[in-house]
């Protein structure tokens, strides 16, 4: 066994073997995989191994599309059969909401050149005559859908990796992972130690145990999962071709041909946890006792849709374990707190995603960043607040709603509240409907009645009207927005300015009380973050960024060593805040303070430490609403008192609380981009209008990459679109993000943020397009159907910025 390696992959399931294969494919040959038992042990060997390309997320669709197209090439390369069957897949819609979801996915498929399209009931019946199509409103067909052989795929990855120099050691359990001072690792096994630059935790059911060796916890929880295979069915035996699989998610089961019978699997509501206190180390190719009663309701749905299931005997039942993250998505990427420790854990559709996840992992380790924005699957999206109780509750919810539609703006209640700010109680009394952001509860909108809940759907919901009232209140008078979930940092010391200049692309403010906006540049030259930096004192700075990206941004900050005597600390948990904005915000705030808020005393993009209603606050003259306003940051202990004072001051001025959904509408009216939507490592500075904030006459993190990308022509550019009112009224829906954009029948881009602009009377969308300019007419595929739209030359609200500077 080797004693040194560029990377050691722990886990010999399909994901671990794919990562090993892709590391070698991208040029690393000195890599090792360690498997405690035989390859495919754990969850891989008993997987149903269905493959499909489309997903609600565009980037996951890309990853799955890559994976589907990889398997045949992998067979040719290695000579190992992957058992690829691609008779196609039929996707059935029984509800209007499912029709919306499938048609939106079909529009995305057209944009990205994927094979997924609507067919008639008659065409579907010809493809799979065993299905009862009564009650079906829409059928989509994916010609490349199907399934693979779990062991064949895993071994093909292993053979491909070995051919390029990788070493695979079976029956070699890892007993310890020890970090070294230079960022490398010692991986200990009974057969000897390996000194490696990277540790990769792809340990599947044992991901928690492997993580614990390095001193941290992963929010993962295994469950049982069942499917059964029927005896031979005469109609299948008589057929001269393999039948397309059936995805009937409204029926909450999946079904495909297996041999001369059918395989039927389910995600039942009455789910069952397994190994809550740890996965047994002696578990390998094991299964649980059959428990078909638990999935009886799902089975009856399958029988109603495919009656032949009822008459066929059951040949075998597979009841095996799967391991889930709280949101059923992979925990992916380098652990921010440790050097060179990579996670790829909790993948549920492993055979649809194995190739793409392996490629993304190899890119991140070798090239420093993935080609696609993977923030939604980044291990950094969870932190210690995602404890065992939260994870358990969310996994139970995710499993039971595996096939449910996850609507735009949907907030699931399981496991909440996890973290609450002091103002939470008052906000709840005011009828706040809360969302979850990095564990924190934050108000989305205010109903005026405690206990109100969201309704969900692709069309306008119960919050649409009240959010409009909040927007109009703020634009006409003033509004109070809780911004406590912004990430907040302090940097102080003699080297603070130098360090910040070395991290961020813009020049740091030189005058005390001045602020600047600045991008953070990623490894490939894209936008890894956007921040506001304020100089508080000669050697002290206040930094504000995305709250949900705080742990993600740790990776970037740690790449630039802090000078001796300089500290950089998070204050997110200690500091709360509000944005008070609107034309009467100055008058409203002036009632609570002796400090002058007049423009000549407190100009735009300036800050002061002042007292408001007896509470000491750091006030910044800036507002994400695009209106006159101040951000007010105070100690967490003072938040509730400050909130009461602001509400009282606003009463006689027609001002009141405003939630996050109104803020979305207000910032889109102004054409402002937002992190993880318009600002992403996939987008270059000149594509989002931030190139002027990249100061190329100084050194900063990833400057050379920024120079390379900014020397190129923009591949596409961010635009603001106005959707045709008649089309929007007819569908009763606005864009929400992800909708393709077409021009003269050709795909030219996609929406990143969509909302109704209540105070400008327009349905609006921010997005990226190519080969189009202001004034052009395009089509936005809201609900998967064309909605006429016009590219605007300027934002409809205050394009000159006079309100901000009033």
C-alpha positions in Angstrom: 0.0 0.0 0.0 1.2 3.5 -0.8 2.5 5.7 2.0 1.9 9.0 0.2 -0.9 10.3 -2.0 -2.3 13.5 -3.5 -5.7 12.4 -2.2 -7.2 9.6 -0.1 -10.8 8.8 -0.8 -12.6 7.1 2.1 -15.5 5.0 0.9 -15.8 2.5 -2.0 -19.4 3.1 -3.0 -20.4 4.6 -6.3 -19.6 8.2 -5.2 -16.2 7.4 -3.8 -15.2 5.5 -6.9 -16.5 8.3 -9.1 -14.4 10.9 -7.3 -11.4 8.6 -7.6 -12.0 8.2 -11.3 -12.5 11.9 -12.0 -9.4 12.8 -10.0 -7.4 10.6 -12.3 -9.2 11.9 -15.3 -8.2 15.5 -14.4 -4.6 14.5 -14.0 -3.9 13.2 -10.5 -2.6 9.7 -10.6 -1.2 9.4 -7.1 -4.6 8.8 -5.5 -5.8 6.1 -3.1 -9.2 4.8 -2.2 -9.8 3.0 1.1 -12.8 0.7 1.6 -13.5 -1.0 4.9 -15.2 -3.9 3.2 -16.0 -4.7 -0.4 -16.7 -2.1 -3.1 -20.4 -1.2 -3.1 -20.9 -2.1 0.5 -23.5 0.0 2.4 -26.2 1.7 0.2 -24.7 1.3 -3.3 -25.2 -2.4 -3.9 -28.9 -2.5 -3.3 -29.9 0.8 -5.0 -32.6 0.9 -7.6 -30.1 2.8 -9.7 -32.6 4.8 -11.8 -31.2 7.6 -13.9 -32.8 10.8 -14.9 -31.6 14.2 -16.2 -34.1 16.8 -15.1 -34.2 18.6 -11.7 -35.8 21.8 -10.4 -32.2 23.2 -10.1 -30.5 24.0 -13.4 -27.1 23.1 -12.2 -28.2 19.8 -10.8 -29.8 19.1 -14.2 -26.5 19.8 -15.8 -24.7 17.4 -13.4 -27.3 14.7 -14.0 -27.3 15.2 -17.7 -23.5 14.7 -17.6 -23.9 11.6 -15.6 -26.4 10.0 -17.9 -24.2 10.6 -20.9 -21.1 9.2 -19.1 -22.1 5.6 -18.5 -21.9 4.4 -22.1 -18.6 6.1 -22.6 -17.4 4.6 -19.3 -18.2 1.1 -20.6 -16.2 1.7 -23.8 -13.3 3.1 -21.9 -13.0 0.3 -19.3 -14.6 -2.7 -20.9 -16.8 -3.1 -17.8 -20.5 -3.3 -18.4 -22.5 -0.7 -16.5 -25.7 -2.5 -17.2 -27.2 0.6 -19.0 -30.8 0.4 -19.9 -32.3 3.6 -21.5 -35.8 2.8 -22.7 -36.9 6.2 -21.7 -38.9 7.6 -18.8 -42.5 8.8 -18.7 -43.3 11.6 -16.2 -47.0 11.8 -15.3 -48.8 14.9 -14.0 -52.1 14.4 -12.1 -52.4 18.0 -10.8 -52.1 21.4 -12.4 -49.2 22.2 -10.1 -47.3 19.1 -11.4 -48.1 20.3 -15.0 -46.5 23.6 -14.2 -43.4 21.9 -12.7 -42.9 19.6 -15.7 -43.5 22.2 -18.3 -40.9 24.5 -16.6 -38.4 21.6 -16.7 -39.2 21.0 -20.4 -38.5 24.7 -21.1 -35.2 24.4 -19.3 -34.4 21.2 -21.2 -34.9 23.1 -24.5 -32.7 25.9 -23.3 -29.8 23.6 -22.4 -30.2 21.1 -25.2 -31.5 18.3 -23.1 -33.9 15.7 -24.3 -37.1 16.1 -22.3 -40.4 17.1 -23.9 -44.2 16.8 -23.7 -46.0 14.0 -25.6 -49.7 13.2 -26.0 -51.5 10.5 -24.0 -51.8 8.4 -27.2 -48.0 8.6 -27.7 -47.5 7.7 -24.1 -49.8 4.7 -24.3 -47.9 3.5 -27.4 -44.6 3.7 -25.4 -46.0 2.0 -22.3 -49.4 0.4 -22.8 -49.4 -1.1 -19.3 -50.1 2.3 -17.7 -53.7 3.5 -17.0 -53.6 7.1 -18.1 -57.0 8.1 -16.6 -56.7 11.4 -14.8 -53.4 12.3 -16.3 -53.2 15.9 -17.3 -49.7 15.9 -19.0 -47.0 13.5 -19.9 -43.3 14.3 -20.4 -40.9 11.9 -22.1 -37.2 11.6 -21.4 -35.8 9.2 -24.1 -32.5 8.7 -22.2 -34.1 7.8 -18.9 -33.6 4.4 -17.4 -31.4 2.5 -15.0 -28.0 1.0 -14.6 -26.4 -1.8 -12.7 -25.0 -0.5 -9.3 -22.1 -2.9 -9.1 -21.2 -2.5 -12.8 -21.1 1.3 -12.6 -19.0 1.2 -9.4 -16.5 -1.3 -10.8 -16.3 0.6 -14.1 -15.3 3.8 -12.1 -12.7 1.7 -10.2 -11.2 0.1 -13.3 -11.0 3.5 -15.0 -9.3 5.0 -12.0 -6.8 2.1 -11.7 -5.9 2.4 -15.4 -4.8 5.9 -14.7 -2.7 5.0 -11.7 -5.0 5.0 -8.8 -4.7 2.5 -6.0 -7.8 0.8 -4.4 -7.5 -1.0 -1.1 -10.5 -3.1 -0.1 -10.9 -4.5 3.5 -8.9 -1.5 4.7 -10.8 0.4 7.4 -9.6 3.9 8.3 -8.9 4.1 12.0 -7.9 7.8 12.3 -7.4 11.0 10.2 -4.8 13.3 11.7 -4.3 16.9 10.5 -0.7 18.2 10.0 0.6 21.7 10.5 1.1 22.2 6.8 -2.5 21.4 6.0 -1.8 17.8 4.9 -3.2 14.7 6.7 -2.1 11.3 8.0 -4.7 8.7 7.3 -4.2 5.6 9.6 -5.3 2.1 8.7 -4.4 -1.4 10.0 -2.2 -1.9 6.9 -0.2 1.3 7.5 -0.4 5.1 7.3 -0.8 7.3 4.3 0.4 10.9 4.2 -1.9 12.8 1.9 -2.7 16.4 0.8 -6.4 15.8 0.7 -8.8 13.6 2.7 -12.1 12.9 0.9 -15.0 11.7 3.1 -17.3 9.7 0.7 -18.1 7.1 3.4 -21.8 6.9 2.7 -23.6 5.3 5.7 -20.4 5.9 7.7 -20.0 9.6 6.8 -20.8 10.6 10.4 -18.2 8.2 11.8 -15.5 9.3 9.4 -16.2 13.0 10.1 -16.0 12.3 13.9 -12.4 11.1 13.4 -11.5 14.6 12.2 -13.4 16.2 15.1 -16.6 17.5 13.6 -20.2 16.4 13.1 -22.1 16.1 9.8 -25.9 16.6 9.8 -26.8 13.2 8.5 -29.4 10.6 9.4 -30.0 7.1 7.9 -33.5 5.8 7.1 -34.9 2.5 5.8 -36.1 2.5 2.2 -38.1 -0.2 0.4 -38.8 -1.4 -3.1 -40.0 -4.7 -4.4 -39.6 -6.6 -7.6 -42.5 -8.6 -9.0 -42.5 -12.0 -10.7 -42.6 -12.1 -14.5 -45.6 -10.4 -16.1 -47.0 -11.9 -19.3 -47.4 -8.5 -21.0 -43.7 -7.8 -20.5 -42.6 -11.3 -21.5 -44.6 -10.8 -24.8 -43.0 -7.5 -25.5 -40.1 -7.2 -27.9 -38.7 -4.1 -26.2 -38.0 -2.8 -22.8 -40.7 -0.5 -21.4 -40.1 3.1 -20.4 -40.0 3.7 -16.6 -42.9 5.6 -15.0 -42.4 8.6 -12.7 -45.7 9.2 -11.0 -44.7 11.5 -8.2 -48.2 12.6 -7.4 -48.8 8.9 -6.6 -45.6 8.9 -4.5 -43.9 5.8 -6.0 -41.5 5.0 -8.8 -41.8 2.1 -11.2 -39.7 0.5 -13.9 -39.0 -2.8 -15.7 -36.7 -5.3 -13.9 -36.1 -8.4 -15.9 -39.5 -9.6 -17.0 -41.2 -8.0 -14.0 -41.6 -4.6 -12.5 -39.6 -2.8 -9.7 -41.8 -0.6 -7.5 -40.3 1.7 -4.9 -41.9 4.2 -2.5 -41.1 7.1 -0.1 -43.8 6.5 2.5 -45.1 9.0 5.0 -44.7 6.4 7.8 -41.0 6.4 7.4 -38.5 4.7 9.7 -35.2 5.9 11.0 -32.2 3.6 11.4 -28.9 3.8 13.3 -29.6 7.1 15.0 -26.7 6.7 17.4 -24.2 5.6 14.7 -23.9 3.2 11.8 -22.7 -0.3 12.9 -19.2 -0.9 11.7 -20.0 -4.5 10.9 -22.8 -3.6 8.5 -22.0 -4.3 4.9 -24.2 -6.1 2.3 -27.0 -6.4 4.8 -30.8 -5.7 4.6 -33.6 -5.2 7.0 -36.7 -7.4 7.4 -39.5 -6.7 4.9 -42.1 -4.2 6.0 -44.4 -3.8 3.1 -47.3 -2.7 5.2 -45.5 0.6 5.6 -45.7 1.3 1.9 -49.2 -0.1 1.4 -50.8 3.2 0.4 -48.0 3.8 -2.2 -48.4 0.3 -3.5 -52.1 0.8 -4.0 -51.4 4.0 -6.0 -49.0 2.0 -8.2 -51.6 -0.7 -8.7 -54.2 1.8 -9.7 -51.8 3.3 -12.3 -50.4 -0.1 -13.5 -53.0 -2.8 -12.8 -50.6 -5.6 -13.7 -48.8 -5.0 -10.4 -51.8 -6.3 -8.6 -51.8 -9.7 -10.3 -48.0 -10.3 -10.2 -46.5 -12.1 -7.3 -43.7 -10.4 -5.3 -40.3 -12.0 -6.2 -38.2 -10.1 -3.7 -38.2 -7.1 -1.3 -35.3 -4.8 -0.8 -35.4 -2.9 2.5 -32.1 -1.2 2.9 -30.6 1.9 4.4 -30.1 5.4 2.9 -28.4 8.3 4.5 -29.9 11.8 4.3 -28.9 15.4 4.9 -31.6 17.8 6.3 -32.7 19.0 2.9 -32.0 15.7 1.0 -29.2 17.3 -1.0 -25.5 16.4 -0.9 -23.2 17.8 1.7 -20.5 18.8 -0.7 -17.1 20.6 -0.7 -14.1 21.4 1.5 -14.9 21.8 5.2 -14.4 25.5 5.8 -12.8 25.0 9.3 -10.2 22.4 8.2 -7.6 22.5 5.5 -7.9 20.0 2.6 -10.8 18.0 4.0 -13.4 17.3 1.3 -17.0 16.0 2.0 -19.4 14.3 -0.4 -22.1 12.9 1.8 -25.8 12.3 1.8 -26.5 11.8 -1.9 -29.9 10.2 -2.5 -30.1 9.9 -6.3 -26.6 8.6 -6.4 -26.7 7.0 -9.9 -28.2 10.1 -11.5 -25.5 12.3 -9.9 -22.5 10.2 -9.3 -20.6 11.3 -12.4 -21.4 15.0 -12.0 -20.5 14.9 -8.3 -17.2 13.2 -9.0 -16.3 15.7 -11.7 -17.2 18.7 -9.5 -15.2 17.2 -6.6 -12.2 16.7 -8.7 -12.4 20.2 -10.2 -12.7 21.8 -6.7 -9.6 19.9 -5.4 -7.4 20.2 -8.5 -8.5 23.5 -10.0 -9.6 25.3 -6.9 -13.3 25.8 -7.8 -16.1 24.0 -9.7 -17.3 25.2 -13.1 -20.9 25.4 -11.8 -22.1 27.3 -8.8 -22.6 24.6 -6.1 -23.5 26.8 -3.2 -27.0 25.2 -2.8 -25.2 21.9 -2.1 -22.2 23.2 -0.2 -21.6 21.6 3.2 -21.2 25.2 4.4 -24.9 25.8 4.1 -25.3 24.1 7.5 -23.5 24.9 10.7 -23.7 23.8 14.3 -27.3 25.0 14.5 -28.2 22.0 12.4 -28.0 19.7 15.4 -29.3 16.2 15.7 -32.9 17.2 16.6 -33.1 19.6 13.6 -31.5 17.0 11.3 -33.9 14.3 12.4 -37.0 16.5 11.9 -35.9 17.6 8.5 -34.9 14.2 7.3 -38.3 12.8 8.4 -40.0 15.7 6.4 -37.7 15.3 3.4 -38.2 11.5 3.2 -42.0 11.8 3.5 -42.1 14.6 0.9 -39.5 13.2 -1.5 -41.9 13.4 -4.5 -43.8 16.5 -3.4 -43.4 19.6 -5.4 -41.0 22.1 -3.8 -42.6 25.4 -4.8 -40.9 28.7 -5.3 -40.7 30.6 -2.0 -41.7 27.5 -0.1 -40.6 27.4 3.6 -40.9 24.0 5.3 -41.7 24.0 9.1 -40.0 20.8 10.2 -37.3 21.3 12.8 -38.1 25.0 13.4 -37.5 27.3 15.1 -33.8 26.5 15.3 -32.5 30.0 16.2 -34.5 33.2 17.1 -33.5 36.8 17.5 -34.9 38.8 20.4 -37.4 40.6 18.2 -39.0 37.3 17.2 -41.7 37.4 19.8 -42.9 40.9 18.8 -42.7 40.0 15.2 -44.8 36.9 15.7 -47.4 39.1 17.6 -47.5 41.3 14.5 -48.4 38.3 12.3 -45.0 37.7 10.8 -44.7 34.6 8.6 -41.1 33.5 9.0 -38.6 32.0 6.7 -35.3 30.1 7.6 -32.0 31.7 6.8 -28.8 30.1 8.1 -30.8 28.7 11.0 -32.4 32.0 11.9 -36.1 32.8 11.8 -36.6 36.0 9.8 -39.9 37.7 8.8 -41.0 37.1 5.2 -44.2 39.1 5.4 -46.7 40.4 8.0 -50.3 39.4 7.9 -51.4 41.4 11.0 -52.7 38.2 12.5 -50.6 35.8 14.6 -50.4 32.3 13.4 -50.8 33.0 9.7 -49.1 30.5 7.3 -48.0 30.6 3.7 -49.9 28.9 1.0 -47.7 27.4 -1.7 -47.9 27.2 -5.5 -46.4 28.4 -8.7 -49.1 31.1 -9.0 -49.6 34.1 -6.8 -50.3 33.0 -3.2 -51.9 34.4 0.0 -48.9 36.7 0.7 -49.0 38.4 -2.7 -51.4 41.2 -1.7 -50.0 41.9 1.8 -46.5 42.1 0.4 -47.7 44.7 -2.0 -49.1 46.7 0.9 -45.7 46.6 2.7 -43.9 47.8 -0.5 -46.3 50.7 -1.0 -46.1 51.7 2.7 -42.3 51.9 2.5 -42.2 53.8 -0.8 -44.8 56.2 0.3 -43.9 56.6 4.0 -41.3 54.3 5.6 -40.7 50.6 6.5 -38.8 48.7 9.1 -36.9 45.6 7.8 -35.1 43.2 10.1 -31.6 42.7 8.6 -30.1 40.8 11.5 -29.4 37.8 9.3 -26.8 39.7 7.3 -23.3 38.4 8.1 -21.3 41.0 10.2 -17.6 41.1 10.8 -15.1 43.4 12.6 -11.5 43.8 11.5 -9.1 45.8 13.6 -5.5 46.3 14.2 -2.6 48.1 12.5 -2.8 45.7 9.5 -6.6 45.8 9.1 -6.7 48.0 6.0 -3.8 46.1 4.3 -5.5 42.8 4.9 -8.9 43.9 3.7 -7.3 45.4 0.6 -5.5 42.0 0.0 -8.9 40.1 0.3 -11.3 42.4 -1.6 -11.2 43.7 -5.1 -12.1 47.3 -4.4 -10.0 49.9 -2.5 -11.0 50.0 1.2 -12.3 53.4 2.4 -9.7 55.7 3.7 -11.8 58.2 5.6 -13.3 57.4 8.9 -17.1 57.0 8.5 -16.9 56.2 4.8 -18.2 53.0 3.2 -17.6 51.1 0.0 -19.1 48.2 -1.9 -16.7 45.5 -3.0 -16.7 42.2 -4.7 -14.9 39.1 -3.5 -13.4 37.3 -6.5 -13.4 33.5 -6.9 -10.7 31.2 -8.2 -12.1 31.3 -11.7 -12.5 35.0 -11.7 -16.3 35.1 -10.9 -18.2 36.9 -8.1 -17.7 34.8 -4.9 -19.3 37.5 -2.7 -20.4 41.1 -2.4 -19.7 43.2 0.7 -20.1 46.6 2.3 -17.0 47.7 4.2 -17.1 50.7 6.5 -14.1 52.4 8.2 -15.1 52.9 11.9 -11.7 54.1 13.2 -8.1 54.5 12.0 -7.5 50.7 12.5 -11.0 49.3 12.6 -13.5 48.3 9.9 -17.0 46.9 9.8 -17.9 44.4 7.1 -21.3 43.2 6.0 -22.1 40.3 3.7 -24.5 37.5 2.9 -25.6 35.7 6.1 -26.3 32.4 4.5 -22.9 32.5 2.9 -20.9 33.3 6.0 -19.4 29.8 6.5 -18.8 29.6 2.7 -16.8 32.8 2.8 -14.6 31.5 5.6 -12.7 29.5 2.9 -11.8 32.8 1.1 -10.9 34.8 4.2 -8.5 32.1 5.4 -6.5 32.2 2.1 -5.0 35.5 3.1 -2.9 35.4 6.3 -3.8 38.0 8.9 -0.9 40.3 9.8 0.4 40.0 13.4 -1.8 42.0 15.8 -4.8 42.1 13.4 -8.0 40.3 14.2 -10.9 39.4 12.0 -14.0 38.2 13.8 -17.6 37.4 13.1 -20.2 39.4 15.0 -23.3 37.9 13.3 -24.6 36.3 16.5 -23.9 39.3 18.7 -25.3 42.1 16.6 -28.8 42.6 15.2 -30.2 45.3 13.1 -32.9 47.0 11.0 -33.1 48.9 7.8 -35.4 51.9 8.1 -36.1 53.1 4.6 -38.6 55.3 2.6 -39.1 59.0 2.0 -40.2 59.6 5.6 -37.4 57.5 7.2 -35.3 60.5 8.1 -38.2 62.3 9.8 -39.2 59.1 11.5 -35.7 58.4 12.9 -35.0 62.0 13.8 -37.8 61.7 16.4 -35.6 59.1 18.3 -32.2 60.8 18.2 -30.4 64.1 18.8 -27.9 63.3 16.0 -28.6 65.2 12.8 -29.6 63.0 9.9 -29.7 65.8 7.4 -27.9 65.0 4.2 -25.2 67.7 4.8 -24.4 66.0 8.2 -25.1 62.4 7.2 -24.5 61.9 3.5 -25.1 58.7 1.5 -22.6 55.9 2.1 -21.5 57.3 5.4 -21.7 55.9 8.9 -21.8 57.2 12.5 -22.2 55.7 15.9 -25.4 57.4 17.3 -28.0 56.8 20.0 -31.6 56.0 18.9 -34.2 55.9 21.6 -31.5 55.2 24.2 -29.9 52.4 22.2 -26.4 52.8 20.9 -26.3 51.9 17.1 -24.0 51.9 14.2 -25.9 53.8 11.6 -25.0 53.3 7.9 -26.7 55.6 5.3 -27.4 52.8 2.8 -30.5 50.8 1.8 -31.0 47.7 -0.3 -34.5 49.0 -1.1 -33.0 51.7 -3.4 -34.8 54.3 -1.3 -33.6 56.8 1.3 -32.7 54.8 4.4 -30.3 53.7 7.1 -29.1 50.4 8.3 -29.0 50.4 12.1 -26.9 47.8 13.9 -27.2 47.2 17.6 -26.2 44.7 20.3 -28.5 41.7 20.2 -29.6 42.4 23.8 -31.0 45.8 22.6 -32.8 44.6 19.5 -36.3 44.1 21.0 -36.1 47.5 22.7 -35.0 49.2 19.5 -37.7 47.5 17.5 -40.4 48.7 19.9 -39.1 52.3 19.6 -39.0 52.2 15.8 -42.5 50.8 15.6 -43.8 53.5 18.0 -42.0 56.2 16.0 -43.5 55.0 12.8 -47.1 54.8 14.0 -48.1 58.4 13.3 -46.2 58.4 10.0 -47.9 55.4 8.3 -44.8 53.3 8.7 -44.5 49.7 10.0 -42.8 46.4 9.7 -41.7 45.1 6.3 -40.6 41.5 5.5 -38.0 39.9 3.2 -40.4 39.3 0.3 -41.1 43.0 0.0 -37.4 43.7 0.1 -37.0 41.3 -2.9 -39.6 43.3 -4.8 -38.1 46.6 -3.9 -34.5 45.7 -4.8 -35.7 44.2 -8.2 -37.5 47.4 -8.9 -34.2 49.1 -8.5 -32.3 46.4 -10.5 -30.1 45.4 -7.6 -28.4 42.0 -7.8 -28.3 39.6 -4.8 -25.8 37.0 -3.7 -26.5 33.4 -4.8 -29.0 34.8 -7.5 -27.3 37.4 -9.6 -23.9 37.3 -7.9 -22.2 33.9 -8.2 -18.8 32.4 -9.0 -20.3 31.5 -12.4 -20.7 35.2 -13.3 -17.8 37.5 -14.2 -17.5 41.1 -12.9 -18.3 42.7 -16.3 -21.4 40.5 -16.7 -23.0 41.9 -13.5 -21.8 45.5 -13.7 -19.2 45.2 -10.9 -16.1 45.6 -13.0 -15.6 49.2 -11.9 -15.3 47.9 -8.3 -12.3 45.7 -9.2 -9.2 47.9 -8.8 -6.6 46.4 -11.0 -3.8 48.7 -9.8 -3.5 46.8 -6.5 -3.1 43.1 -5.5 -6.1 41.2 -4.2 -7.3 37.6 -3.8 -7.5 35.9 -7.2 -6.6 39.1 -9.1 -5.0 37.3 -11.9 -8.2 35.3 -12.5 -10.2 38.5 -12.5 -7.8 40.0 -15.0 -8.2 37.0 -17.3 -12.0 37.0 -17.2 -12.3 40.8 -17.5 -10.1 40.7 -20.6 -12.8 38.6 -22.3 -16.0 39.8 -23.8 -19.0 39.3 -21.6 -20.5 35.9 -22.4 -23.9 37.3 -21.3 -25.1 40.3 -19.3 -27.5 40.9 -16.5 -30.7 42.6 -17.5 -34.0 43.7 -16.0 -37.2 42.5 -17.9 -40.7 43.8 -17.8 -43.2 41.0 -18.4 -46.3 41.6 -20.4 -49.2 42.4 -18.1 -51.8 40.5 -20.1 -49.8 37.3 -20.0 -49.1 37.6 -16.3 -52.7 38.3 -15.5 -53.8 35.3 -17.6 -51.4 33.0 -15.7 -51.7 34.7 -12.3 -48.0 34.1 -11.9 -44.8 36.1 -11.9 -41.3 34.8 -12.6 -39.6 33.4 -9.5 -36.1 32.4 -10.8 -34.9 29.7 -13.1 -37.3 30.4 -16.0 -35.6 30.2 -19.5 -35.6 33.2 -21.7 -36.1 32.9 -25.5 -35.9 35.3 -28.4 -37.3 34.4 -31.8 -37.5 30.7 -30.6 -33.8 30.6 -29.6 -32.8 30.2 -26.0 -30.8 33.2 -24.9 -30.7 33.1 -21.1 -32.6 32.6 -17.8 -34.2 34.4 -15.0 -32.3 34.7 -11.7 -34.9 36.7 -9.6 -38.5 37.4 -10.4 -41.2 39.3 -8.5 -44.0 41.8 -9.0 -42.9 45.4 -8.7 -45.8 46.7 -6.7 -44.8 50.4 -6.6 -44.0 50.6 -10.4 -46.9 48.4 -11.5 -44.8 45.9 -13.4 -44.1 42.1 -13.3 -40.3 42.1 -13.3 -37.4 39.7 -13.6 -33.7 40.0 -13.4 -31.7 37.6 -15.5 -28.8 36.9 -17.9 -29.1 37.0 -21.6 -26.8 36.9 -24.7 -27.4 38.4 -28.1 -30.0 40.8 -26.8 -30.2 44.4 -25.7 -32.5 47.0 -24.1 -35.7 47.4 -26.0 -35.7 43.8 -27.4 -38.8 41.7 -27.1 -38.2 38.2 -25.6 -40.3 35.4 -24.0 -39.9 34.3 -20.4 -41.1 30.8 -19.7 -43.2 31.4 -16.6 -45.0 28.1 -15.7 -43.1 26.7 -18.7 -45.3 28.8 -21.0 -44.1 31.9 -23.0 -44.8 35.2 -21.4 -43.9 38.2 -23.6 -41.3 40.6 -22.0 -39.2 43.6 -22.8 -35.6 44.2 -21.8 -35.6 47.6 -19.9 -32.9 50.2 -20.5 -33.0 51.3 -16.9 -34.7 50.3 -13.6 -38.3 51.6 -13.3 -37.8 52.9 -9.8 -35.6 56.0 -9.4 -33.1 55.2 -12.1 -31.0 58.3 -11.3 -30.7 57.4 -7.6 -32.0 60.7 -6.3 -34.1 59.0 -3.6 -31.1 57.2 -2.1 -29.2 60.5 -1.9 -32.1 62.8 -0.8 
